[in-house]
């Protein structure tokens, strides 16, 4: 009755709310539905979170078991230990089930404990260290080995003595040679002592000695061989990894070298453009200015000036063609240095003031292309700057050959302070070339006026400079 009345009152309240328009029935029902859905979603999310955490735990345990039961590398020898322990357990259960219960369960429990200790050996080593873990391992497993053999030896075939081979092989892998031999001797002596404790006669004990000895020798030899193979494999893998890293670093170095070569090539091209094409364009510009001044006052003198402009333009075009045809083309074009310098001065004088002279002193010795080109470019730069910046009347080029050095100086009588065009690219390029060849470069105003550019190169370096890129 109360339930019926509550339902009626709820219906009346809902109709009144809808009548006054404050709430919508859909919103009311939807709110209840949404509340229930939210609660269900929360429960579902909680269950999903629990399932996810459980799945993660299962995955961790599975990964741990896979790593312990199916180890890699030197750990693969543990698979042999697992096999022998399980074989001993199964054969004992099948062949000695009629043994007294306390002896039967002592052997089964001992073998299960030995199997477990071998499984968790890696974790024990990680916690307390390999040396302490090895001591604990052989103390516990040695005691279990003697216990299960004392309780399980009887008439009929058994795998229990073969546990000695597993412990011996592990001893020679985990301990030093002397300690491993002592552990093996102690376990072997203890095993033979069990025969005496169990009432076996000496001849019966000695019957199994040859098979035990041969088994120990074979097992230890095989274990050491596999350990040496695993060690060599690990070293080979480490060497391969170092080789891979070295190859990667070498590739990075090669890429850096290629980038550096590209930068050097760009700098060389910039120097060649400045020293070659820039020189001709400067002369062409000056001649055009002269022709412009003579055009109104003395038209008859314009024609030779135009001819010189044509020659300079032709020379500039030839320079560009040579650069395109051969990136390492020398401006000397097969000429000797003295002949190239005299030709440079002659062409310079034909294009107007200032007047240049070239003096060469000493015994002229042949230079490597890089050194000869550097001397030529320095003379060319000095002439260009004298005409462009110094307002000079005279320019003198002096080349001096000595047994140890070759020296070049370009001096003018112009405006020394204004003769330095800041840190121009041409002077900076000459300084770089001189340093590459082991020489020295200076440029600056002279005390008596004018400007002086000088470069000195060692003759030995100059002769050996075939590989310098210019």
KAFEN-V462845 format. One line per field, one symbol per residue. phi: phi as a letter, one per 40 degrees, with the letter a starting at -180 (. if undefined). psi: psi as a letter, one per 20 degrees, with the letter a starting at -180 (. if undefined). burial: # if it has 16 or more other ideal C-beta (glycine too) atoms within 10 Angstrom, else .. Layout:
phi->???
psi->???
burial->???
This chain:
phi->.cccccccccccccccccccgcbbcccccccccccccccccccccccccccccccccccccccccccccbcbgccccccccdcccccccccccccbcccddcccccccccccccccccccdccccccbgcccccccccccccccdccccccbcachcacdcccccccccccccbbcdcccccccccccccccccccccgcccdccccccccccccccccccccccccccccccccccccccccccccccccccccccccccccccccccccccccccccccccccccccccccccccadcccdccccccccccccccccccccccacbccccfgccccccccccccccccchcccbbbbbbgccbcbcdcccccccccccccccccccbcfcbbbbbbbbcbdbbbbbbbbbbccccccccgcccccccccccccccgbbbbaicccchgbbbbabbccccccccccccb
psi->ghggghgghhhghhhgghgijhqphhhgghggghggggghhggghggggggghghggghgggggghhhhmrrchihhhhhggggghgggghghgikijqqghgghggggghggggghhgjghhghhgjqhghhgggghgghgggghghhghipaqrqqighihhhghgghgihhrrgghghggggggghhghhhghhjjqrghhghhigghgggggggggggghghggghghggghggghghhgghhghhhghgghgggghgghhgggggghgghfhhghhghggghhgghhhighgnhhihghghghhhggggggghggghhghoikppihliqrghhhghhghghghhjaqrpqqpppqropqqqqhggghggghggggggghhhhhilrhpppppppprhhrpqpqoqrkboghiiolbmqhghhhhgggghhjkaqpqprqqhjqaqppqpppphghhhjkhipp.
burial->...................................................................#........##.###.##..##.##...#..#...##.###.##..##.###.##.##.......###.##..##.##########....##################....#..##..##.###.##.........#......#..##..##..#..##..#.....................................#..##.###########.###.##..#.......#..#..##.###.##..#..##.....####....#..##..##.##..#..#.#.#........##.#####################.#..#####.#...############..##....###.######..#.#.#.#.#....##########.##..#..#.#
